[in-house]
Amino acid sequence: MPVIRNLGRAASQLLQSSGCGCGVSLVPVRAIGVSPRQVASDASFHSVTFSESDHPRVLITGGLGQLGVGLAKLLRKRFGKNNVILSDIRKPADNVFYSGPFIFADILDYKNLREIVVNNRITWLFHYSALLSAVGEANVPLARAVNITGLHNILDIAAEHNLRLFVPSTIGAFGPTSPRDPTPDLCIQRPRTIYGVSKVHAELMGEYYHYRYGLDFRCLRYPGIISADSQPGGGTTDYAVQIFHDAIKTGKFKCYLRPDTRLPMMYIDDCLKATLEVMEAPAEALTMRTYNISAMSFTPEELAQEVQKYVPELQVTYNVDQVRQAIADSWPMNFDDSNARRDWGWKHDYDLPELVTTMFSYLGSDSRIAQAN
């Protein structure tokens, strides 16, 4: 059992660090292996439909990351506070704990997950637990356990209990041989990070469970997500969050990507809106299980120019991190999300100017910004 002990120690070290702030949570490794269950070979599952008076019962795994808390707030407003359960393995802040139901849930504990789904009559599940690219590359065995073994647990439970399941994917699911400008929904995918590989695996497994067992699996490939509520966590697209904090605090920003590195981005409100919309879309309207979604695409230089409209004295320098630059160079420059716009009416609200204005409205109470305004 030395591998499991080593993984457990690695998980503890990661959890005791400052945290990634990247929208998903780390989970500890209790056991790695095949859970004692099997989906019947003749199974045929269909998700539950809901009337206006019969709201879904929702579970969000990895809920203390960048997206989980915001999604819970949105869903509670729509479906009622007690119909949305946030879960994680970490202790939540008081404002999160008292805002609605919260429970401990380890995605590697299959039995515990089943109990949660059964005891709380869950009908929708949003699976946000995963290790992102930078953390995953630093500990591939842990990323494999969390991102793949954990996903298998979720898939089997969702199929067994007729859940409507959402699993996010990412621009990281593409690789250097994928078309980059634009990147369509269906094309070659050969990512070079364990995070990207695990997300391609999730897309294909979800599609397989849909066609083999009738599982109502839905997935969106997120671009880089920008939020004022979370700190940057060292990800490849996190420069687009860091620049706002540095502009306010010091007036100096050092970017680790080249100034001309174009990547698709999205403000968090658009991301959460798209997630709810695809989950509420009629099943017959969906022509695929995994969709690209996009809002804007910009370079560090373009973002800096927009930020300098608020902080004219902002000094921007470029010190390229070759590892993150190589990752960015393998990712899409623009997403083709025409299928999402056609099938379920996806439409973004935030372009680059609106994004910058909104970020400073949350972060820019500092005298530096007030003077610029």
DOPA-981617 format. One record per residue (C-alpha): residue number from 1; residue in three letters; x, y, z. Coordinates in steps of 0.05 Angstrom, whole numbers. Each point is the difference from the previous one (the first is absolute). Layout:
[pt NUM, 'ALA', [X, Y, Z]],
...
//
This chain:
[pt 1, 'MET', [0, 0, 0]],
[pt 2, 'PRO', [59, 49, -6]],
[pt 3, 'VAL', [-30, 33, -61]],
[pt 4, 'ILE', [-64, 17, 36]],
[pt 5, 'ARG', [38, 26, 61]],
[pt 6, 'ASN', [44, 43, -45]],
[pt 7, 'LEU', [-61, 28, -36]],
[pt 8, 'GLY', [-34, 14, 66]],
[pt 9, 'ARG', [61, 39, 25]],
[pt 10, 'ALA', [3, 38, -66]],
[pt 11, 'ALA', [-74, 19, 5]],
[pt 12, 'SER', [10, 25, 71]],
[pt 13, 'GLN', [59, 43, -21]],
[pt 14, 'LEU', [-40, 30, -57]],
[pt 15, 'LEU', [-60, 13, 45]],
[pt 16, 'GLN', [44, 35, 52]],
[pt 17, 'SER', [29, 47, -53]],
[pt 18, 'SER', [-29, 68, -17]],
[pt 19, 'GLY', [-50, -31, -47]],
[pt 20, 'CYS', [-7, 7, -76]],
[pt 21, 'GLY', [-63, 43, -3]],
[pt 22, 'CYS', [-13, -31, -67]],
[pt 23, 'GLY', [-73, -19, 5]],
[pt 24, 'VAL', [7, -73, 22]],
[pt 25, 'SER', [20, -36, 63]],
[pt 26, 'LEU', [53, -50, 19]],
[pt 27, 'VAL', [-25, -65, 32]],
[pt 28, 'PRO', [39, -48, 43]],
[pt 29, 'VAL', [16, -71, -22]],
[pt 30, 'ARG', [-32, -51, 46]],
[pt 31, 'ALA', [3, -60, -47]],
[pt 32, 'ILE', [16, -10, -72]],
[pt 33, 'GLY', [-31, -60, -34]],
[pt 34, 'VAL', [-63, -27, -31]],
[pt 35, 'SER', [-63, 13, 40]],
[pt 36, 'PRO', [-44, -61, 12]],
[pt 37, 'ARG', [-54, 17, -50]],
[pt 38, 'GLN', [-18, -11, -72]],
[pt 39, 'VAL', [-50, 32, -46]],
[pt 40, 'ALA', [-47, -53, -26]],
[pt 41, 'SER', [13, -18, -72]],
[pt 42, 'ASP', [-73, 11, -19]],
[pt 43, 'ALA', [-7, 64, 39]],
[pt 44, 'SER', [-37, 58, -32]],
[pt 45, 'PHE', [-1, 64, 40]],
[pt 46, 'HIS', [-36, 65, -13]],
[pt 47, 'SER', [6, 65, 39]],
[pt 48, 'VAL', [-58, 27, 40]],
[pt 49, 'THR', [-40, 58, -29]],
[pt 50, 'PHE', [-26, 55, 45]],
[pt 51, 'SER', [-62, 43, 2]],
[pt 52, 'GLU', [3, 72, 25]],
[pt 53, 'SER', [-25, -23, 68]],
[pt 54, 'ASP', [48, -60, 4]],
[pt 55, 'HIS', [70, 29, 0]],
[pt 56, 'PRO', [62, -44, -8]],
[pt 57, 'ARG', [39, -21, 61]],
[pt 58, 'VAL', [72, 21, -14]],
[pt 59, 'LEU', [68, -23, 25]],
[pt 60, 'ILE', [63, 38, -17]],
[pt 61, 'THR', [67, -36, 11]],
[pt 62, 'GLY', [64, 39, 9]],
[pt 63, 'GLY', [-45, 58, 19]],
[pt 64, 'LEU', [50, 45, 35]],
[pt 65, 'GLY', [39, 16, -63]],
[pt 66, 'GLN', [-7, 60, -46]],
[pt 67, 'LEU', [-65, -22, -32]],
[pt 68, 'GLY', [-37, -42, 52]],
[pt 69, 'VAL', [-20, 54, 49]],
[pt 70, 'GLY', [-25, 46, -55]],
[pt 71, 'LEU', [-38, -57, -33]],
[pt 72, 'ALA', [-33, -18, 66]],
[pt 73, 'LYS', [-22, 72, 10]],
[pt 74, 'LEU', [-30, 2, -70]],
[pt 75, 'LEU', [-35, -67, 6]],
[pt 76, 'ARG', [-28, 16, 70]],
[pt 77, 'LYS', [-30, 64, -27]],
[pt 78, 'ARG', [-34, -40, -54]],
[pt 79, 'PHE', [-18, -65, 34]],
[pt 80, 'GLY', [-2, 18, 74]],
[pt 81, 'LYS', [53, 1, 54]],
[pt 82, 'ASN', [-11, -70, 27]],
[pt 83, 'ASN', [-1, -33, -68]],
[pt 84, 'VAL', [74, 13, -14]],
[pt 85, 'ILE', [54, -36, 41]],
[pt 86, 'LEU', [71, 25, -3]],
[pt 87, 'SER', [54, -52, 16]],
[pt 88, 'ASP', [75, -3, 9]],
[pt 89, 'ILE', [53, -30, 45]],
[pt 90, 'ARG', [23, 67, 27]],
[pt 91, 'LYS', [-31, 42, 55]],
[pt 92, 'PRO', [-42, 56, -31]],
[pt 93, 'ALA', [2, 72, 20]],
[pt 94, 'ASP', [-56, 21, 47]],
[pt 95, 'ASN', [-36, 40, -54]],
[pt 96, 'VAL', [-1, -62, -45]],
[pt 97, 'PHE', [-20, -48, 55]],
[pt 98, 'TYR', [-59, 42, 22]],
[pt 99, 'SER', [-23, 17, -70]],
[pt 100, 'GLY', [-31, -69, -13]],
[pt 101, 'PRO', [10, -75, 9]],
[pt 102, 'PHE', [73, -23, 3]],
[pt 103, 'ILE', [26, -71, 10]],
[pt 104, 'PHE', [66, -37, -2]],
[pt 105, 'ALA', [8, -42, -63]],
[pt 106, 'ASP', [62, -37, -24]],
[pt 107, 'ILE', [-8, -21, -73]],
[pt 108, 'LEU', [47, -59, 11]],
[pt 109, 'ASP', [-47, -28, 53]],
[pt 110, 'TYR', [-51, -35, -43]],
[pt 111, 'LYS', [-44, -25, 57]],
[pt 112, 'ASN', [-4, 69, 32]],
[pt 113, 'LEU', [-18, 32, -67]],
[pt 114, 'ARG', [-57, -50, -10]],
[pt 115, 'GLU', [-26, 15, 70]],
[pt 116, 'ILE', [0, 74, -14]],
[pt 117, 'VAL', [-38, -9, -65]],
[pt 118, 'VAL', [-51, -47, 30]],
[pt 119, 'ASN', [-11, 35, 66]],
[pt 120, 'ASN', [-8, 68, -32]],
[pt 121, 'ARG', [-40, -24, -60]],
[pt 122, 'ILE', [50, 33, -48]],
[pt 123, 'THR', [-23, 7, -73]],
[pt 124, 'TRP', [52, 47, -29]],
[pt 125, 'LEU', [75, -6, 13]],
[pt 126, 'PHE', [53, 52, -19]],
[pt 127, 'HIS', [69, -32, 5]],
[pt 128, 'TYR', [54, 53, 11]],
[pt 129, 'SER', [51, -40, 39]],
[pt 130, 'ALA', [66, -5, -38]],
[pt 131, 'LEU', [73, 18, 2]],
[pt 132, 'LEU', [17, 54, -52]],
[pt 133, 'SER', [58, 1, -48]],
[pt 134, 'ALA', [57, 29, 42]],
[pt 135, 'VAL', [-16, -41, 63]],
[pt 136, 'GLY', [-13, -62, -42]],
[pt 137, 'GLU', [67, 3, -34]],
[pt 138, 'ALA', [34, 5, 67]],
[pt 139, 'ASN', [-35, -64, 24]],
[pt 140, 'VAL', [-24, -43, -57]],
[pt 141, 'PRO', [-21, -61, 43]],
[pt 142, 'LEU', [-44, 44, 44]],
[pt 143, 'ALA', [-30, 35, -61]],
[pt 144, 'ARG', [-14, -68, -31]],
[pt 145, 'ALA', [-35, -24, 62]],
[pt 146, 'VAL', [-42, 63, 11]],
[pt 147, 'ASN', [-16, 17, -73]],
[pt 148, 'ILE', [-11, -70, -27]],
[pt 149, 'THR', [-17, -47, 58]],
[pt 150, 'GLY', [-44, 53, 31]],
[pt 151, 'LEU', [-35, 12, -67]],
[pt 152, 'HIS', [-14, -75, -6]],
[pt 153, 'ASN', [-34, 1, 68]],
[pt 154, 'ILE', [-43, 59, -20]],
[pt 155, 'LEU', [-19, -32, -67]],
[pt 156, 'ASP', [-22, -65, 31]],
[pt 157, 'ILE', [-40, 34, 55]],
[pt 158, 'ALA', [-33, 47, -50]],
[pt 159, 'ALA', [-19, -58, -45]],
[pt 160, 'GLU', [-25, -43, 57]],
[pt 161, 'HIS', [-44, 55, 28]],
[pt 162, 'ASN', [-25, 33, -64]],
[pt 163, 'LEU', [35, 66, 12]],
[pt 164, 'ARG', [10, 57, -49]],
[pt 165, 'LEU', [76, 8, 3]],
[pt 166, 'PHE', [43, 60, -18]],
[pt 167, 'VAL', [75, -6, -5]],
[pt 168, 'PRO', [40, 61, -24]],
[pt 169, 'SER', [55, -7, -51]],
[pt 170, 'THR', [51, 51, -22]],
[pt 171, 'ILE', [42, 32, -54]],
[pt 172, 'GLY', [54, -46, 28]],
[pt 173, 'ALA', [-35, -59, -32]],
[pt 174, 'PHE', [32, 21, -66]],
[pt 175, 'GLY', [73, -5, -20]],
[pt 176, 'PRO', [52, 26, -48]],
[pt 177, 'THR', [-28, -40, -58]],
[pt 178, 'SER', [-71, 27, 9]],
[pt 179, 'PRO', [-23, 57, -46]],
[pt 180, 'ARG', [9, 63, 41]],
[pt 181, 'ASP', [-36, 57, -36]],
[pt 182, 'PRO', [-56, -18, 6]],
[pt 183, 'THR', [-4, -65, 38]],
[pt 184, 'PRO', [-64, -39, -18]],
[pt 185, 'ASP', [-39, -46, 46]],
[pt 186, 'LEU', [24, -62, -36]],
[pt 187, 'CYS', [73, -5, -20]],
[pt 188, 'ILE', [64, -35, 19]],
[pt 189, 'GLN', [15, 4, 75]],
[pt 190, 'ARG', [69, -20, 24]],
[pt 191, 'PRO', [13, 40, 64]],
[pt 192, 'ARG', [68, -3, 34]],
[pt 193, 'THR', [-20, 9, 72]],
[pt 194, 'ILE', [-32, -52, 46]],
[pt 195, 'TYR', [-56, 50, 12]],
[pt 196, 'GLY', [-15, 5, -74]],
[pt 197, 'VAL', [5, -75, -9]],
[pt 198, 'SER', [-49, -11, 58]],
[pt 199, 'LYS', [-49, 49, -30]],
[pt 200, 'VAL', [1, -34, -68]],
[pt 201, 'HIS', [-12, -64, 38]],
[pt 202, 'ALA', [-59, 32, 36]],
[pt 203, 'GLU', [-31, 25, -65]],
[pt 204, 'LEU', [5, -69, -32]],
[pt 205, 'MET', [-23, -39, 61]],
[pt 206, 'GLY', [-59, 46, 8]],
[pt 207, 'GLU', [-19, -8, -72]],
[pt 208, 'TYR', [8, -76, 5]],
[pt 209, 'TYR', [-44, -4, 62]],
[pt 210, 'HIS', [-52, 42, -36]],
[pt 211, 'TYR', [-4, -45, -61]],
[pt 212, 'ARG', [11, -65, 38]],
[pt 213, 'TYR', [-44, 12, 61]],
[pt 214, 'GLY', [-41, 62, -16]],
[pt 215, 'LEU', [36, 43, 52]],
[pt 216, 'ASP', [-19, 73, -8]],
[pt 217, 'PHE', [72, 25, -3]],
[pt 218, 'ARG', [14, 73, -17]],
[pt 219, 'CYS', [67, 34, -7]],
[pt 220, 'LEU', [27, 68, -18]],
[pt 221, 'ARG', [72, 17, -19]],
[pt 222, 'TYR', [15, 62, 40]],
[pt 223, 'PRO', [50, 52, -24]],
[pt 224, 'GLY', [42, 37, 51]],
[pt 225, 'ILE', [-47, 24, 55]],
[pt 226, 'ILE', [10, 68, 32]],
[pt 227, 'SER', [-30, 17, 68]],
[pt 228, 'ALA', [9, 54, 51]],
[pt 229, 'ASP', [-19, -47, 57]],
[pt 230, 'SER', [61, -45, -3]],
[pt 231, 'GLN', [75, 9, 2]],
[pt 232, 'PRO', [44, -23, -58]],
[pt 233, 'GLY', [25, -71, 10]],
[pt 234, 'GLY', [58, -5, -48]],
[pt 235, 'GLY', [-39, -26, -60]],
[pt 236, 'THR', [18, 18, -72]],
[pt 237, 'THR', [-57, 50, -8]],
[pt 238, 'ASP', [5, 29, 71]],
[pt 239, 'TYR', [40, 60, -25]],
[pt 240, 'ALA', [-67, 29, -21]],
[pt 241, 'VAL', [-21, 2, 73]],
[pt 242, 'GLN', [68, 18, 29]],
[pt 243, 'ILE', [5, 64, -42]],
[pt 244, 'PHE', [-59, 31, 36]],
[pt 245, 'HIS', [27, -15, 70]],
[pt 246, 'ASP', [69, 27, -19]],
[pt 247, 'ALA', [-29, 62, -34]],
[pt 248, 'ILE', [-36, 18, 64]],
[pt 249, 'LYS', [53, -19, 51]],
[pt 250, 'THR', [66, 20, -33]],
[pt 251, 'GLY', [-12, 30, -69]],
[pt 252, 'LYS', [49, -51, -28]],
[pt 253, 'PHE', [-15, -66, -36]],
[pt 254, 'LYS', [49, -53, -24]],
[pt 255, 'CYS', [-32, -47, -50]],
[pt 256, 'TYR', [26, -72, -10]],
[pt 257, 'LEU', [-28, -6, -71]],
[pt 258, 'ARG', [21, 36, -63]],
[pt 259, 'PRO', [-40, 63, -14]],
[pt 260, 'ASP', [-30, -30, -64]],
[pt 261, 'THR', [-25, -65, 31]],
[pt 262, 'ARG', [-73, -4, -18]],
[pt 263, 'LEU', [-46, -45, 41]],
[pt 264, 'PRO', [-76, -6, 8]],
[pt 265, 'MET', [-26, 30, 65]],
[pt 266, 'MET', [-66, 9, 36]],
[pt 267, 'TYR', [-26, 39, 60]],
[pt 268, 'ILE', [-27, -46, 55]],
[pt 269, 'ASP', [-72, 24, -5]],
[pt 270, 'ASP', [-2, -22, -73]],
[pt 271, 'CYS', [30, -67, 19]],
[pt 272, 'LEU', [-51, -13, 54]],
[pt 273, 'LYS', [-57, 22, -45]],
[pt 274, 'ALA', [22, -47, -55]],
[pt 275, 'THR', [5, -57, 49]],
[pt 276, 'LEU', [-71, 9, 24]],
[pt 277, 'GLU', [-27, 10, -70]],
[pt 278, 'VAL', [30, -64, -27]],
[pt 279, 'MET', [-27, -39, 59]],
[pt 280, 'GLU', [-70, 29, -10]],
[pt 281, 'ALA', [1, -10, -76]],
[pt 282, 'PRO', [-49, -52, -26]],
[pt 283, 'ALA', [35, -66, -14]],
[pt 284, 'GLU', [-27, -1, -71]],
[pt 285, 'ALA', [34, 66, -15]],
[pt 286, 'LEU', [70, -26, 14]],
[pt 287, 'THR', [36, -29, -60]],
[pt 288, 'MET', [63, -17, 40]],
[pt 289, 'ARG', [21, -13, 71]],
[pt 290, 'THR', [59, 48, 3]],
[pt 291, 'TYR', [-1, 72, -26]],
[pt 292, 'ASN', [50, 56, -6]],
[pt 293, 'ILE', [-22, 66, 30]],
[pt 294, 'SER', [34, 66, -12]],
[pt 295, 'ALA', [-8, 74, 16]],
[pt 296, 'MET', [63, 37, -19]],
[pt 297, 'SER', [72, -13, -21]],
[pt 298, 'PHE', [57, 48, 17]],
[pt 299, 'THR', [75, 5, 10]],
[pt 300, 'PRO', [36, 25, 63]],
[pt 301, 'GLU', [18, 64, -38]],
[pt 302, 'GLU', [-73, 13, -19]],
[pt 303, 'LEU', [-22, -12, 72]],
[pt 304, 'ALA', [54, 46, 27]],
[pt 305, 'GLN', [-21, 56, -47]],
[pt 306, 'GLU', [-72, -6, 25]],
[pt 307, 'VAL', [23, -1, 73]],
[pt 308, 'GLN', [43, 62, -11]],
[pt 309, 'LYS', [-63, 39, -16]],
[pt 310, 'TYR', [-15, -6, 75]],
[pt 311, 'VAL', [72, 0, 24]],
[pt 312, 'PRO', [40, 41, -51]],
[pt 313, 'GLU', [64, -5, 40]],
[pt 314, 'LEU', [-1, -77, 0]],
[pt 315, 'GLN', [68, -26, -20]],
[pt 316, 'VAL', [-1, -67, -37]],
[pt 317, 'THR', [61, -43, -12]],
[pt 318, 'TYR', [6, -70, -30]],
[pt 319, 'ASN', [41, -56, 31]],
[pt 320, 'VAL', [-20, -62, -39]],
[pt 321, 'ASP', [-8, -65, 38]],
[pt 322, 'GLN', [18, -52, -52]],
[pt 323, 'VAL', [-42, -55, 32]],
[pt 324, 'ARG', [-64, 41, 1]],
[pt 325, 'GLN', [15, 31, -67]],
[pt 326, 'ALA', [7, -69, -31]],
[pt 327, 'ILE', [-67, -20, 30]],
[pt 328, 'ALA', [-33, 64, -26]],
[pt 329, 'ASP', [30, -11, -69]],
[pt 330, 'SER', [-34, -68, -3]],
[pt 331, 'TRP', [-68, 27, 19]],
[pt 332, 'PRO', [-54, 30, -45]],
[pt 333, 'MET', [5, 74, -18]],
[pt 334, 'ASN', [-75, 4, -15]],
[pt 335, 'PHE', [-57, -48, 15]],
[pt 336, 'ASP', [-53, -15, -53]],
[pt 337, 'ASP', [-63, -5, 43]],
[pt 338, 'SER', [-50, 6, -57]],
[pt 339, 'ASN', [-32, -67, 19]],
[pt 340, 'ALA', [-16, 24, 70]],
[pt 341, 'ARG', [-29, 65, -27]],
[pt 342, 'ARG', [-43, -39, -49]],
[pt 343, 'ASP', [-23, -58, 43]],
[pt 344, 'TRP', [-17, 32, 66]],
[pt 345, 'GLY', [6, 75, -13]],
[pt 346, 'TRP', [66, 15, 34]],
[pt 347, 'LYS', [17, 74, 0]],
[pt 348, 'HIS', [53, 34, 42]],
[pt 349, 'ASP', [-10, 67, 36]],
[pt 350, 'TYR', [72, 22, 14]],
[pt 351, 'ASP', [51, 24, -51]],
[pt 352, 'LEU', [68, 27, 19]],
[pt 353, 'PRO', [-21, 71, 18]],
[pt 354, 'GLU', [-58, -25, 42]],
[pt 355, 'LEU', [46, -51, 34]],
[pt 356, 'VAL', [51, 53, 20]],
[pt 357, 'THR', [-54, 48, 25]],
[pt 358, 'THR', [-32, -55, 41]],
[pt 359, 'MET', [65, -24, 30]],
[pt 360, 'PHE', [18, 71, 23]],
[pt 361, 'SER', [-69, 11, 27]],
[pt 362, 'TYR', [14, -58, 49]],
[pt 363, 'LEU', [73, 12, 12]],
[pt 364, 'GLY', [11, 73, -15]],
[pt 365, 'SER', [-21, 37, 63]],
[pt 366, 'ASP', [73, 16, 10]],
[pt 367, 'SER', [19, 74, -4]],
[pt 368, 'ARG', [43, -15, -61]],
[pt 369, 'ILE', [-61, -20, -40]],
[pt 370, 'ALA', [-44, 54, 29]],
[pt 371, 'GLN', [51, 52, -22]],
[pt 372, 'ALA', [3, -31, -70]],
[pt 373, 'ASN', [-75, 3, -6]],
//
